[in-house]
Amino acid sequence: MTKQKLQIFKVQVPLYGDPKALIYNEDDTIRFFAPITDDLLQSMDGQPKAFFYGFVANNSFHIKKEAPWQDW
């Protein structure tokens, strides 16, 4: 199995309405919507947006750990 390169992603959950989170990297070369799971909500710690080190594989987003706040 190939080791995935970690990137910083911004994760945004809607305040109401759409049941999907927007996830994208800084240069917007990776952007997609993902279902909002209990694990994702727990990682977000009640915040509408947060930054995480992670990677995309098999059409899903994998969070490794929280990243420091970014200005983008």
C-alpha angles and dihedrals in degrees: 000000000000117000111242120232111240118231132179113256131188113224119198124184119196118249089225139346118029112069093212133090122226111230124184144150126239098265090042093235088128116045129152146138120248132187114265106244130186088250091054092048090049090051090049090056093211095308121128091222136019141160126244140179106236148123140230120239133158091005094301136101119240118200116208101174143327116283127212118269113279130207096229 
